[in-house]
Amino acid sequence: MENFLSEQQIQQYRIFHRKAKNKREADKIKTMLLLNKGYSYQQVAEILLLDDATIRRYMDIYQNQGLEALRADDYEGGACQLSAL
């Protein structure tokens, strides 16, 4: 899956990466840049210390919804499971 980004997109993504507010957003952008260079899903997962399924999920979001959806951080933590003693 090599060279799916234009030079203009690569430059824009590098700017987004520099301005990324958190590590997760930066990793998502790095994923697209590395896949564009021809790295495999497994290689990108090793480089970023993530699992292969996460890299594939990032690519799926990117292909179906675009970069803005990929950069969105909709993570909401779960409710506390501790009980008062």
C-alpha positions in Angstrom: 0.0 0.0 0.0 2.7 2.4 -1.1 2.3 6.0 -2.3 -1.3 6.7 -1.6 -0.6 10.2 -0.4 0.4 13.2 -2.5 3.4 15.3 -1.7 1.1 18.1 -0.5 -0.7 15.6 1.8 2.6 14.4 3.2 3.7 17.9 4.0 0.3 18.7 5.6 0.3 15.5 7.7 3.8 16.4 9.0 2.5 19.8 10.1 -0.5 18.1 11.8 2.0 15.7 13.5 4.0 18.6 14.9 0.9 20.2 16.2 -0.6 17.0 17.6 -2.1 17.5 21.0 -1.6 13.9 22.3 0.4 10.8 21.5 -2.5 8.9 20.1 -3.2 11.5 17.4 0.5 11.6 16.6 0.7 7.8 16.2 -2.3 7.8 13.9 -0.6 10.4 11.6 2.7 8.5 11.7 0.8 5.4 10.8 -0.4 6.9 7.5 3.0 8.4 6.7 4.8 5.0 7.3 2.3 3.0 5.4 2.6 5.5 2.5 6.4 4.8 2.5 5.7 1.1 2.0 6.1 -0.3 5.5 3.9 -3.3 6.2 1.2 -3.2 8.9 3.4 -5.4 11.1 6.5 -3.2 10.6 4.5 0.0 11.5 3.1 -1.8 14.6 6.6 -2.7 15.7 7.9 0.9 15.1 5.1 2.5 17.0 4.8 -0.2 19.7 1.2 -0.9 18.8 -0.5 -4.1 17.7 -1.2 -5.0 14.1 -5.0 -4.8 14.6 -4.7 -1.2 15.8 -2.8 -0.2 12.7 -5.3 -2.0 10.4 -8.2 -0.2 12.3 -6.4 3.2 11.8 -6.1 2.5 8.0 -9.7 1.4 7.8 -10.9 4.6 9.4 -8.7 6.6 7.2 -9.9 4.9 4.0 -13.6 5.1 4.9 -13.8 8.4 6.7 -10.7 10.4 6.0 -8.0 12.0 8.1 -10.3 14.2 10.2 -12.1 11.2 11.5 -8.8 9.4 12.2 -7.5 12.4 14.1 -10.7 12.6 16.2 -10.3 11.4 19.8 -13.6 10.1 20.8 -12.2 7.9 23.6 -14.4 7.9 26.7 -13.2 6.0 29.8 -15.5 3.4 31.4 -17.3 3.8 34.7 -15.3 3.1 37.9 -15.9 -0.5 39.0 -14.7 0.0 42.6 -17.1 0.0 45.4 -17.0 1.9 48.7 -16.0 -0.2 51.6 
